[in-house]
């Protein structure tokens, strides 16, 4: 069944939507507390909500907020991706990615006075693998060292948001109130470790099973997006 993706201001989410979002979260994560979920959600600006058109039932979501800072004298904005979860029956649906790319790139292209980045934290290799799908250069990266400016951006954003929960040496966040992936959702075994990017993720974030999050960064620019993303943007931003 196809899904419809819509960007909704967090303040406009209904109680039923929030309840269903938390229900999906707890299906895939252990240790989730409702008050922590609500607090984190209220700190975001938008949610991309995936619903079934026939039933209007929420089947996935991603949270998003816009951060702003000055890094080494340069004005920087970053779209910060929070929880992103889709019910397993709909894995492979591209509705979220299409709407998310249209929304973020539209914003970036309309504000050329800033350098825009995608800032996300991940505690599963499945989420980490989104980066090379859409970005040519992303960090941390198994093929290249992180440049000084990008490292400064990542450290500054992470420290500003997470304080002493952020470990700049490892590049991970160990939150006091975190949740952990349930066994079987994104396990890493011998088969997965044959993939060099999964092996790299585990090397960077060996504590992922305990809920540690790896801080990641990619610049929003037309020069830095892969063909998959460029095709989506061309399709969705073309004049009607």
C-alpha positions in Angstrom: 0.0 0.0 0.0 1.4 3.4 -1.0 1.9 6.1 1.7 1.4 9.8 1.7 4.1 12.0 3.2 3.3 15.4 4.6 5.4 18.0 6.5 3.5 19.0 9.6 4.4 21.7 12.2 5.0 19.8 15.5 2.6 22.2 17.3 -0.2 21.1 14.9 0.2 17.3 15.4 -2.9 15.8 16.9 -2.9 13.7 20.1 -3.8 10.6 18.0 -0.9 11.2 15.7 1.5 11.6 18.6 0.1 8.4 20.2 0.6 6.5 17.0 4.1 7.8 16.5 5.1 6.7 20.0 3.5 3.3 19.3 5.7 2.8 16.2 8.8 3.9 18.1 8.2 1.4 20.9 7.7 -1.4 18.4 11.4 -1.0 17.3 13.1 0.4 20.4 13.5 -0.7 24.0 13.6 1.7 26.9 11.5 4.5 25.3 9.7 6.7 27.8 6.7 8.8 26.7 7.8 12.0 28.5 11.2 11.8 26.8 9.6 11.2 23.4 7.2 14.2 23.9 10.0 16.5 25.2 12.2 15.6 22.2 9.3 16.0 19.7 8.4 19.4 21.2 11.9 20.6 20.6 11.6 19.9 16.9 10.0 22.3 14.3 8.4 19.8 11.9 7.5 16.2 11.5 7.3 14.4 8.2 4.3 12.1 8.7 3.6 9.1 6.6 0.0 7.9 6.4 -2.1 5.4 4.6 -4.4 7.3 2.3 -7.3 4.8 2.8 -7.2 4.8 6.6 -5.3 8.0 7.5 -3.3 5.7 9.9 0.3 6.9 10.6 2.8 4.3 9.5 6.0 6.3 9.9 7.6 9.6 10.7 10.7 11.7 10.8 11.3 14.7 13.0 13.2 17.8 11.9 14.4 21.1 13.2 16.5 24.0 11.8 19.6 24.9 13.8 21.7 28.1 13.2 25.2 29.0 14.2 28.3 30.8 13.2 31.3 28.6 12.6 34.7 30.3 12.1 32.9 33.5 11.0 30.6 31.7 8.5 26.8 31.6 8.9 25.7 28.0 9.0 22.3 26.4 9.1 21.7 22.7 9.7 18.6 20.6 9.3 18.7 18.2 12.2 17.0 14.9 11.7 15.7 13.3 14.9 13.8 10.0 15.1 13.0 8.4 11.8 11.0 5.2 11.8 8.8 3.5 9.3 6.7 0.4 10.0 8.4 -2.6 8.5 5.5 -3.4 6.2 6.4 -0.2 4.3 10.2 -0.4 4.2 11.3 0.6 0.7 8.6 3.3 0.4 10.2 6.5 -1.0 7.5 8.9 0.0 9.4 10.3 3.0 12.6 10.8 1.2 10.9 12.7 -1.7 9.1 15.1 0.6 12.0 15.5 2.9 14.4 16.4 0.1 11.9 18.8 -1.5 11.3 20.6 1.8 15.0 20.9 2.9 16.4 21.8 -0.5 13.7 24.4 -1.2 14.6 26.1 2.1 18.3 26.0 1.4 18.0 27.3 -2.2 15.9 30.2 -1.0 18.5 31.3 1.6 21.8 31.5 -0.2 23.5 33.5 2.5 24.0 30.4 4.6 25.9 27.2 4.2 23.4 24.4 4.8 24.1 21.0 6.3 22.3 17.8 7.1 23.1 17.0 10.8 21.8 13.6 12.0 22.6 11.2 14.7 22.3 7.4 14.0 22.4 4.3 16.2 21.8 1.8 13.4 23.7 0.9 10.2 20.4 1.2 8.3 20.2 4.9 9.0 23.9 5.4 8.4 23.6 3.9 4.9 21.2 6.7 3.9 24.2 9.1 3.7 26.0 7.6 0.7 22.7 7.2 -1.1 22.1 10.9 -1.2 25.4 12.6 -0.6 28.8 12.4 -2.4 30.7 13.7 0.6 29.5 12.8 4.1 31.1 12.4 7.5 32.3 10.3 9.1 33.3 8.5 5.9 35.3 5.3 5.5 37.0 6.6 2.3 38.2 10.0 3.5 39.1 12.1 6.5 36.7 14.7 7.7 37.9 18.2 6.7 38.6 20.8 9.4 35.6 23.0 8.8 33.1 20.1 8.7 34.6 18.7 11.9 34.2 22.1 13.6 30.6 22.3 12.4 29.8 18.8 13.6 31.5 19.3 17.0 29.9 22.7 17.5 26.4 21.6 16.6 26.7 18.4 18.7 28.1 20.2 21.8 25.5 22.9 21.5 22.6 20.5 21.4 23.9 17.7 23.7 26.4 19.3 26.0 28.5 16.8 28.0 26.5 13.9 26.5 28.6 14.5 23.3 32.0 12.8 23.2 34.0 14.7 20.6 36.8 12.2 20.6 34.6 9.3 19.5 32.0 11.5 17.8 29.1 9.9 19.6 26.3 11.0 21.9 25.5 9.0 25.0 22.2 10.3 26.1 21.1 9.9 29.7 17.6 8.9 28.6 18.1 6.9 25.4 16.4 4.0 23.8 18.0 0.9 22.2 17.1 -1.0 19.1 15.2 -4.2 19.7 17.1 -7.4 18.8 16.4 -8.3 15.2 15.8 -4.8 13.9 19.3 -3.9 12.7 21.6 -6.6 14.1 25.2 -6.7 12.9 26.6 -10.2 12.4 29.3 -11.7 10.3 27.2 -11.3 7.1 26.7 -7.6 7.7 30.3 -7.0 8.5 31.3 -8.1 5.0 29.9 -4.7 3.9 32.7 -2.2 4.5 30.3 0.6 5.3 28.6 -1.4 8.0 31.9 -2.5 9.4 33.0 1.2 9.5 29.8 2.2 11.3 30.4 -0.4 14.0 34.0 0.8 14.3 32.9 4.4 14.7 30.0 3.5 17.1 30.8 0.3 18.9 28.2 1.2 21.6 25.2 1.3 19.2 23.6 -1.7 21.0 23.5 0.5 24.2 21.8 3.3 22.4 24.9 5.5 21.6 24.3 7.7 18.6 26.9 8.6 15.9 27.0 12.2 14.9 27.0 12.7 11.1 27.1 15.5 8.7 26.7 16.2 5.0 26.5 19.6 3.2 23.3 20.6 1.4 24.5 21.7 -2.1 23.7 20.7 -5.6 27.4 19.8 -6.1 27.2 17.3 -3.2 24.1 15.4 -3.9 24.1 12.0 -5.7 22.1 11.3 -8.8 19.3 9.7 -6.9 18.7 12.8 -4.9 19.2 15.1 -7.9 16.5 13.1 -9.8 14.1 13.5 -7.0 14.7 17.2 -6.6 14.4 17.8 -10.4 11.2 15.9 -10.4 9.6 17.6 -7.4 10.8 21.1 -8.0 10.1 21.3 -11.7 7.5 24.0 -12.6 4.0 22.6 -13.0 
